[in-house]
Each structure stands twice: as structure tokens, then as C-alpha cells.
């Protein structure tokens, strides 16, 4: 039974379903729930390029926090009154999720996937597939 659940969200409809699934699992098991969003281009790196300005950086930060707030709202709707939200950085999303889960001792990961066919997986790849392959703990994939 999970005690510490990590749920990856990115603002997509599939991530919303993953947040609801993670909330239900946390409620049923009494586990702690943390939502994570991976920022692949951190503000410090954006600030070093000439085509990014403070308005764009602020907008990206606001969007990330909005995505995490929506996940927390979904959790509350499913009966989880307290959840944590974290923004992590990394150029490879799957590697960042797994590294964070390892470092913080999560024992279950929940995430969504939009990849539905082997052909899509072959050409586009799948963050979820990569997380499953790298993870030390069970991973629930939501479609």
C-alpha cells in the first residue's frame, strides 16, 4: 500500500485524469500526495538568451503554478484536503521525475499518457514509458 505518492502534471486533460486517480488512491490508502511539474527550461537559462524577456518568464512561471493549483483543486474535489506541489527542473522529463521520486523516497508514481499506439511511441517516444523503465517503484499510467 503506497504511503507517499508522486503525481506528474503538465496541464493536459490526461494529467487532470492522473491527478484525480492519484487523489483517489491517496484518499483510499491515506498516503501523502505530491504533485510535480517539470520545467524543462528554467528561468535562469531563459534569462541568458536575448529572445526571452521578463514577461515571458513570468508567464511561464504563472502557467506552471496554475497547473499545480488545478491538480490540487482536483485532489480536493476527490476528498484529499492537503497535497503538496513542487516544480523541478530538468532537460529530460522522465529522468527528472524518477530522480526526484528516488531522492524523496516516493513509493508510487501516477502519471498520464497520450501515446496510444506503438507507432506513436516509436516516433514520438513516451515520457510515461521512460518513467516505467527507470522507476524503482510502481507506476500507475492513466489514459
N, C-alpha and C positions, 0 to 999 in steps of 0.2 A: 504494500500500500504506500503510495507516494506521500512524502511529508514536506517536500519543497519542490514546487512546480514552476518551471520557466516557460513562458508563452511568448513566442516571437510574433510581433505585429508590424505591419507596414502600411496600414491604412486601406488595404484592399478588402473587398467583400469576403474573400476567403479567410483573411486574417480576422475579420469580425466573427466568423463562424468558429475559428480556432479559439478566440477569446471566450466565446460562450461555452465551448466544450471544456476549456481549461477551468472556467469558473464552476461549471457543474461538477467536474472532477474534484476540485478543491473543496467545494461545499460538502460533497459526499464523503470525502476522506478526512476532512479537517486540515488539509495541507495548506501551507503558506503559498501564496500565488504572487509571482513577479512577472510583469510584462517587460519585454525588452524590444528596443528598436535599434537597428544597426545603421549608423550614419557612416556611409562609405566615403564621404568627402568632408572631413572635419573643418570647422570654421578656420582654424589656424592655417590649414593648407589652402583654403579658398582665398584667404586674405593675401596670400603671396602671389596671386595672379592678377593681371591687370583687368580682366573682364568681369571679375566679381566685385560687387560693391556691398556696402553695409546693408542696404535694403534687401538684397537677395539673401545674404547670410541670415538676417533677422527673419525673413520669410520662411526659410528652410527650418530654422530652429522652431518657429511657431508651428509649422506643419508637423514636425516630429512630436512636439508636445501635445498637439491636438490629437494625433493618432493614439498616443498613450492615454490621453484623457478619455477618448472614446472606448478604449479597451477597458479602462477602469469602470466606466459607466455600464458597459455590458456585464462586467463582473457583478456590479451592484444589483443590476436587474435580475441576475441569476442567484442572488442571495449571498454574495461574498461582499461584505461591507468594507473590508480592508484588503488592499492589494498594493504592492509596490510597483514603481515604474522606473526603468533605467534606460539611459541612452549609452550605447557602447560604440566604439569606432573600430573600423577595420576595412581593408580593401576587399576582402573575401568574406561575404556574409556568413556562410556556413561555418567557416573556421572561427569567426568571431563569436558566433552563438555557442559553439561547442567549447571553445576556450573559456568563455565566461561561465558556462554551466559547470565545467570542471573546476575552475578556480573557486567558485562559490558553493560547490558541493550540492548542486541540484540533483534530484534523483528521478526526475521525469521532465521531458520536454514536450510541449504541444505546439504545433505549427500547421499552417495550411499549405496547400499546393494547388497550383492552377494547371500543372502539367498533367495531361490526361492520356497521352499516347506515347508509345516508345519512340516514335519519330520525333515528337516534340522534345522528349528527353535527350535524344541523340544530338539534335541540332541546337537546342536552347539550354540544355542542362537543367538541373533542378536543385535548388538550394535544399529542399527537403530530402532528396536522395543523398546529397552530400552529408547532411546532418546525420541521417540514419547510419551512413557508412562510418562516420567518425565518432559518434557519440558513445560514451561509456555507460549510458543509462537508457531506459526505454524511451521511445519517441512515439507519440501519437500524431498521425498525419490526418488532417481534416480536409475534406474536399468540399 
